[in-house]
């Protein structure tokens, strides 16, 4: 069912990459990191399949060397994650506090949550970003709370690249190894999406309880 719903999007994404190579990978991974949930579990394996076909070259670089083309795909994917994170981070950094003060009550947010976000990134900043970039679903939205917490921009983008590169390379490598069967990977990741979704649901329940406790005080 989900695959049928995503089919037009997948067709569009693969067409973009087939036409533009590494630049298309960077564009789509940028969109995925801007809080728009395009499935990187499709983007990067297809990029790996293009490397398998010898079509992931950059100005001739990697021609005749498919393994290098996998790295080209991974690096451009990670760069896309950085570029896509910029608007999400800046929205959080520049509008986070004012927006929470003005509109937070409508979405169960208060400034105490911002203080919690600050403490979280102060204690676990680098690992929060690195690990978050390795998790399905979470990786799409991690930039927004980092911006709200006003995490140092240089560190944020450095850790975003460090965390994104193994994710992008791993998916591209699997797509490269699967060849024509590159699209069989998505079904396995949907199972992880359900697990992550359950964790997020538990977090929402805690979030509502914390808001109720705050209002009671």
C-alpha positions in Angstrom: 0.0 0.0 0.0 2.7 2.4 1.1 4.8 1.5 -2.0 1.9 2.3 -4.3 1.4 5.7 -2.6 5.1 6.5 -3.0 5.4 5.2 -6.5 4.9 8.6 -8.3 7.4 10.2 -5.9 9.9 7.4 -6.4 9.5 7.7 -10.2 10.2 11.4 -10.0 13.2 11.0 -7.8 14.9 8.4 -9.9 14.2 10.5 -13.0 15.9 13.5 -11.4 19.0 11.4 -10.5 19.1 9.7 -13.9 19.2 13.1 -15.5 21.6 15.0 -13.2 23.8 12.4 -11.5 25.5 13.5 -8.3 23.8 16.9 -8.4 20.4 15.3 -8.3 21.5 13.2 -5.3 22.5 16.4 -3.5 19.2 18.1 -4.4 17.0 15.2 -3.2 19.0 14.6 0.0 18.8 18.4 0.6 15.1 18.2 0.4 15.0 15.2 2.7 17.0 17.1 5.3 14.7 20.2 5.1 12.0 18.5 7.1 10.4 17.1 3.9 10.4 13.4 4.3 11.6 12.1 0.9 12.9 8.5 1.6 16.7 8.5 1.6 16.2 4.7 1.6 15.3 5.1 -2.0 17.5 8.0 -3.0 20.9 6.6 -2.0 20.4 2.9 -3.1 19.3 4.2 -6.5 22.5 6.4 -6.6 24.4 3.2 -5.8 22.7 1.4 -8.7 23.7 4.3 -11.0 27.3 3.8 -9.8 26.8 0.1 -10.6 25.9 1.2 -14.1 28.8 3.6 -14.3 26.5 6.7 -14.4 27.5 8.5 -11.2 30.6 10.3 -12.5 31.5 13.9 -11.8 33.1 15.8 -14.8 34.6 12.5 -15.8 35.9 11.7 -12.3 35.2 8.0 -11.4 34.7 6.9 -15.0 35.6 3.2 -15.2 35.8 3.1 -11.4 32.3 2.2 -10.0 33.6 2.0 -6.4 34.8 5.6 -6.6 31.4 6.5 -8.0 29.8 5.1 -4.8 31.9 7.6 -2.8 30.9 10.4 -5.1 27.2 9.6 -4.5 27.8 9.4 -0.7 29.7 12.6 -0.5 27.1 14.5 -2.6 24.4 13.0 -0.5 26.1 14.1 2.7 26.6 17.6 1.3 22.9 17.7 0.4 22.1 16.9 4.0 24.1 19.9 5.1 22.5 22.2 2.6 19.0 21.0 3.4 19.6 21.4 7.1 20.3 25.2 6.7 16.7 26.4 6.4 15.4 24.0 9.1 18.2 25.0 11.5 17.7 28.8 10.8 13.9 28.6 11.2 14.6 27.1 14.7 17.4 29.5 15.5 15.7 32.7 14.4 12.0 32.0 15.0 12.1 29.3 17.7 11.9 31.3 20.9 9.5 34.0 19.6 7.3 31.4 17.9 7.1 29.3 21.1 6.2 32.3 23.2 3.5 33.4 20.8 2.1 30.2 19.4 3.5 27.4 21.7 0.4 27.0 23.7 -1.5 25.9 20.6 0.9 23.0 20.0 1.6 22.2 23.7 5.0 23.9 23.7 6.4 26.2 26.4 9.7 27.8 27.1 10.6 25.1 29.5 10.9 22.8 26.5 13.4 25.2 25.0 15.5 25.0 28.1 15.4 21.2 27.9 16.5 21.3 24.3 19.4 23.6 25.3 20.5 21.2 28.0 20.2 18.2 25.7 22.4 19.7 23.0 24.9 21.2 25.6 25.4 17.7 27.0 25.0 15.5 23.9 25.3 18.0 21.1 27.8 16.2 18.8 26.4 12.7 19.5 22.8 13.9 19.2 23.4 15.1 15.7 25.6 12.2 14.6 23.3 9.5 16.0 20.2 11.4 14.8 21.6 11.4 11.3 21.9 7.6 11.4 18.3 7.0 12.3 15.4 6.8 9.9 12.7 9.5 10.4 14.7 11.3 13.1 17.4 12.3 10.6 14.8 14.3 8.6 13.8 16.6 11.5 16.9 16.8 13.7 18.0 20.2 12.3 15.0 22.1 13.7 15.5 21.3 17.4 19.3 21.9 16.9 18.4 25.4 15.7 16.0 26.0 18.6 18.7 25.0 21.0 21.1 27.4 19.2 23.7 24.8 18.8 26.9 26.3 17.3 26.5 26.4 13.6 30.0 25.2 12.7 29.7 22.2 15.0 26.2 21.5 13.8 27.2 21.3 10.1 30.4 19.4 10.9 28.5 16.8 12.8 25.8 16.7 10.2 28.3 15.8 7.6 30.1 13.2 9.8 26.8 11.6 10.7 25.3 11.7 7.2 28.3 10.3 5.3 28.2 6.7 6.6 24.4 6.7 6.2 24.7 7.8 2.6 27.6 5.6 1.8 26.0 2.5 3.4 22.8 2.9 1.5 24.7 3.6 -1.8 27.0 0.6 -1.2 24.0 -1.7 -0.7 22.3 -0.3 -3.8 25.6 -0.9 -5.7 25.8 -4.5 -4.5 22.1 -5.2 -5.2 22.3 -3.9 -8.8 19.0 -4.3 -10.5 17.4 -5.3 -7.2 18.3 -2.0 -5.6 14.7 -1.2 -4.7 14.3 -4.3 -2.5 16.0 -2.4 0.3 13.1 -0.2 1.1 10.8 -2.9 2.6 13.4 -3.6 5.3 13.7 0.0 6.3 9.9 0.4 6.5 10.1 -2.0 9.5 12.6 0.3 11.2 10.3 3.3 10.4 7.6 1.6 12.5 10.0 1.1 15.4 11.2 4.7 15.2 7.6 5.8 14.9 6.7 3.9 18.1 9.6 5.7 19.9 8.4 9.0 18.6 4.8 8.2 19.7 6.1 7.4 23.2 8.0 10.8 23.1 4.7 12.6 22.2 2.9 11.0 25.2 5.7 12.1 27.5 5.6 15.6 25.9 1.8 16.0 26.5 2.2 14.7 30.1 5.1 17.1 30.7 3.0 20.0 29.3 0.1 19.1 31.6 2.4 19.0 34.6 3.8 22.4 33.7 0.3 23.9 33.3 -0.7 22.4 36.7 2.2 24.1 38.4 
